[in-house]
Amino acid sequence: MRARMDLATAPALIVDPEGTPKTTLLWFHGLSVAKETHLPELQRCARAGIRAVGLDAAGHGERRLPDFEARFAGSQAEVLPHVVDLALQTAHEIPAIIDALGVSRIAVAGVSFGAFIVYRALTIDPRITAGVALLGNPRWPHDESPDQFLTAYYPKALLSITAERDVNVPPHDARAFHEALTPHYAAQPERLRYQDLPGAAHLLSAAEWDVCIDATIAWVLRWGR
C-alpha cells in the first residue's frame, strides 16, 4: 500500500509491506530529485517486509527552493556549502519525523546527498539503530561535520558503500572515516562495514545499483529492528 502524507515538516511517500512490517526505513534521495524518484527502491524494500518512507529533503520536491538551479549551478567547491546546509536542515528534522511515525526503532538510508544526511542523522537521534550511506561523504567543511562525532555512532550499525572511480563524491573520505570509527566498534566489529565498488563511477550501472539495494535491505533487516 502506498500513501502520501506530511511527517512534521517533511512531505513523505510511504510504501507499506503486506502484513506487519519487520522494521521502518527512512529513505533520502540524491541532490535535485525528490521522494518519488526512488519509488522503485521503496517498493523493493516493502516487498522485503520493510515499511519504506521516502522523504523530500529540505529544499527539494514539494518544498523545492525557488532559486535551486542558481544555488547549485557552480563548481563542486561552490555547491558543497549549499549541499551541507540542506543536509543538516534535513537531518535535524528527523526526530520530529520519527515522533510522527510513532516508532521506537528505525533505520535510515540515502544515496549521494541523501547519504550526507544519513551520516549526520545517526549522531542525532538514539532511536536510529542502523544506517546505510551510498556514495556519500562524512567529512564536510563545517563544525557539524559527521567526522567530528565519532563517539556518537557505536552501537548503531553503519554500512557505507562507495564507488572506486567516483569523481563527484570520491571515496577516500568515507574510507578514512571508517578507519577512524573502527576502534569504537572493537566490541562488535560486525556493526561497521565499508564496501567499495571496484571500477564504479558515481552513476552506477543497473547491476551495481542492485548490489547496493540488496545490501541495504539486508543491513536494515539485520540491524534496523
C-alpha positions as CSV (number, residue, x, y, z in Angstrom):
1,M,0.0,0.0,0.0
2,R,1.3,3.5,-0.9
3,A,0.3,6.7,0.8
4,R,1.4,10.4,0.6
5,M,1.4,12.4,3.8
6,D,3.3,15.0,5.7
7,L,5.5,13.9,8.6
8,A,6.2,17.0,10.7
9,T,7.7,19.4,8.1
10,A,8.6,16.8,5.5
11,P,6.4,15.5,2.7
12,A,6.6,11.7,2.7
13,L,5.8,8.8,0.4
14,I,5.1,5.7,2.4
15,V,5.1,2.2,1.0
16,D,3.8,-0.5,3.4
17,P,4.5,-4.2,3.1
18,E,1.9,-6.8,3.2
19,G,1.4,-7.9,6.8
20,T,3.2,-6.5,9.8
21,P,6.4,-4.5,9.0
22,K,9.6,-6.0,10.2
23,T,11.1,-2.6,10.6
24,T,10.8,1.0,9.3
25,L,13.3,2.7,7.0
26,L,13.6,6.4,6.2
27,W,15.0,6.8,2.6
28,F,16.7,10.0,1.5
29,H,17.1,10.8,-2.2
30,G,20.0,12.4,-4.1
31,L,20.6,16.1,-5.0
32,S,17.9,17.9,-7.1
33,V,15.4,15.0,-7.2
34,A,12.6,14.0,-4.9
35,K,11.0,11.2,-2.9
36,E,9.1,9.9,-6.0
37,T,12.4,9.3,-7.8
38,H,13.1,6.3,-5.5
39,L,9.6,4.7,-5.6
40,P,11.1,1.5,-7.1
41,E,13.5,1.2,-4.2
42,L,10.7,1.9,-1.7
43,Q,8.6,-0.8,-3.3
44,R,11.6,-3.2,-3.3
45,C,12.1,-2.6,0.4
46,A,8.4,-3.2,1.1
47,R,8.5,-6.5,-0.7
48,A,11.2,-7.5,1.8
49,G,8.9,-6.6,4.7
50,I,10.2,-3.1,5.4
51,R,7.9,-0.1,5.9
52,A,9.7,2.3,3.5
53,V,9.3,6.0,4.0
54,G,10.7,8.3,1.2
55,L,11.1,11.9,2.2
56,D,11.5,15.2,0.4
57,A,14.7,16.6,1.8
58,A,14.8,20.3,2.7
59,G,14.8,22.4,-0.4
60,H,13.6,19.5,-2.6
61,G,10.5,18.0,-4.1
62,E,7.3,19.6,-2.8
63,R,9.4,22.2,-0.9
64,R,12.0,22.9,-3.7
65,L,13.8,26.2,-3.3
66,P,12.7,28.7,-5.9
67,D,16.4,29.6,-6.6
68,F,17.5,25.9,-6.6
69,E,19.1,26.0,-10.0
70,A,21.0,29.1,-9.3
71,R,22.3,27.8,-6.0
72,F,23.6,24.6,-7.5
73,A,24.9,25.9,-10.8
74,G,28.5,26.4,-9.7
75,S,31.6,24.2,-9.2
76,Q,31.7,21.4,-6.7
77,A,33.5,23.6,-4.3
78,E,30.9,26.3,-4.7
79,V,28.0,24.0,-4.4
80,L,29.2,22.0,-1.4
81,P,28.2,24.6,1.3
82,H,24.7,24.5,0.0
83,V,24.6,20.7,0.0
84,V,25.8,20.7,3.6
85,D,23.2,23.3,4.7
86,L,20.3,21.3,3.3
87,A,21.7,18.0,4.6
88,L,21.9,19.5,8.1
89,Q,18.5,21.0,7.9
90,T,17.0,17.7,6.9
91,A,19.0,15.7,9.5
92,H,17.7,17.9,12.3
93,E,14.1,17.3,11.2
94,I,14.4,13.6,11.7
95,P,13.5,13.4,15.4
96,A,10.1,15.1,14.7
97,I,9.6,12.7,11.7
98,I,10.2,9.7,14.0
99,D,7.8,11.2,16.5
100,A,5.2,11.5,13.8
101,L,5.7,7.8,12.8
102,G,5.4,6.7,16.4
103,V,8.2,4.2,16.3
104,S,10.9,3.4,18.8
105,R,13.5,2.0,16.4
106,I,14.2,3.0,12.9
107,A,16.8,2.7,10.1
108,V,18.0,5.4,7.7
109,A,19.4,5.1,4.2
110,G,20.3,7.5,1.4
111,V,22.2,8.0,-1.8
112,S,24.8,10.7,-2.6
113,F,23.3,13.9,-1.0
114,G,20.9,11.5,0.9
115,A,24.0,9.7,2.3
116,F,25.3,13.1,3.7
117,I,22.0,13.2,5.6
118,V,22.4,9.6,6.9
119,Y,25.9,10.2,8.3
120,R,24.7,13.2,10.4
121,A,21.3,11.7,11.3
122,L,23.0,8.7,13.0
123,T,24.5,11.1,15.6
124,I,21.3,13.0,16.3
125,D,18.6,10.5,17.5
126,P,19.1,7.4,19.6
127,R,16.1,5.7,18.0
128,I,18.1,5.3,14.8
129,T,19.7,1.9,15.1
130,A,21.1,1.4,11.6
131,G,22.2,3.4,8.6
132,V,23.2,2.8,5.0
133,A,25.2,5.6,3.3
134,L,25.5,5.0,-0.5
135,L,28.1,7.2,-2.4
136,G,28.3,9.8,0.4
137,N,30.9,11.9,2.2
138,P,31.0,12.1,6.1
139,R,33.7,14.9,6.0
140,W,32.5,18.4,5.5
141,P,33.9,21.9,5.9
142,H,31.5,22.6,8.7
143,D,31.6,22.3,12.5
144,E,28.7,19.8,12.4
145,S,30.6,17.5,10.1
146,P,29.8,13.9,10.9
147,D,33.5,13.0,11.4
148,Q,33.5,15.3,14.4
149,F,31.1,13.0,16.3
150,L,33.0,9.6,16.2
151,T,31.9,8.6,19.7
152,A,28.2,9.1,18.8
153,Y,28.0,6.2,16.3
154,Y,28.5,2.9,18.2
155,P,26.5,0.7,18.7
156,K,24.5,2.0,15.7
157,A,25.2,-0.2,12.7
158,L,26.7,1.7,9.7
159,L,27.2,0.4,6.2
160,S,28.9,2.7,3.7
161,I,29.2,1.8,0.0
162,T,31.3,3.9,-2.3
163,A,32.4,3.8,-5.9
164,E,36.1,3.4,-6.7
165,R,36.1,5.9,-9.6
166,D,33.6,8.4,-8.3
167,V,34.7,11.9,-9.1
168,N,31.6,13.6,-7.8
169,V,32.0,12.1,-4.3
170,P,35.4,10.5,-4.1
171,P,35.6,7.5,-1.8
172,H,38.7,8.4,0.2
173,D,36.9,10.4,2.9
174,A,34.3,7.7,3.7
175,R,37.2,5.1,3.8
176,A,39.2,7.3,6.2
177,F,36.1,7.8,8.3
178,H,35.5,4.1,8.7
179,E,39.1,3.6,9.6
180,A,38.7,6.3,12.4
181,L,35.5,4.6,13.6
182,T,37.0,1.1,13.7
183,P,38.4,1.3,17.3
184,H,35.0,2.4,18.6
185,Y,33.4,-0.8,17.2
186,A,36.0,-3.1,18.7
187,A,33.4,-4.9,20.8
188,Q,31.1,-5.6,17.8
189,P,33.0,-5.0,14.6
190,E,30.2,-6.6,12.6
191,R,28.2,-3.5,13.1
192,L,30.5,-1.4,11.0
193,R,31.1,-2.2,7.3
194,Y,32.7,-0.4,4.4
195,Q,32.5,-1.6,0.8
196,D,34.0,0.0,-2.3
197,L,32.5,-1.0,-5.7
198,P,35.5,-1.7,-8.0
199,G,35.6,0.3,-11.2
200,A,32.3,2.0,-10.5
201,A,31.6,5.7,-11.1
202,H,29.1,7.9,-9.3
203,L,26.4,7.0,-11.9
204,L,26.1,3.3,-11.1
205,S,25.2,0.6,-13.6
206,A,21.9,-1.3,-13.1
207,A,23.9,-4.2,-11.7
208,E,25.9,-2.1,-9.3
209,W,22.7,-0.4,-8.1
210,D,21.2,-3.8,-7.5
211,V,24.2,-4.7,-5.3
212,C,23.6,-1.5,-3.3
213,I,19.9,-2.1,-2.8
214,D,20.3,-5.7,-1.9
215,A,23.0,-4.8,0.6
216,T,20.8,-2.0,2.0
217,I,17.8,-4.3,2.5
218,A,19.9,-7.0,4.2
219,W,21.6,-4.5,6.5
220,V,18.3,-2.9,7.5
221,L,16.7,-6.2,8.2
222,R,19.6,-7.3,10.3
223,W,20.2,-4.2,12.3
224,G,17.2,-1.9,12.0
225,R,14.8,-3.8,14.2
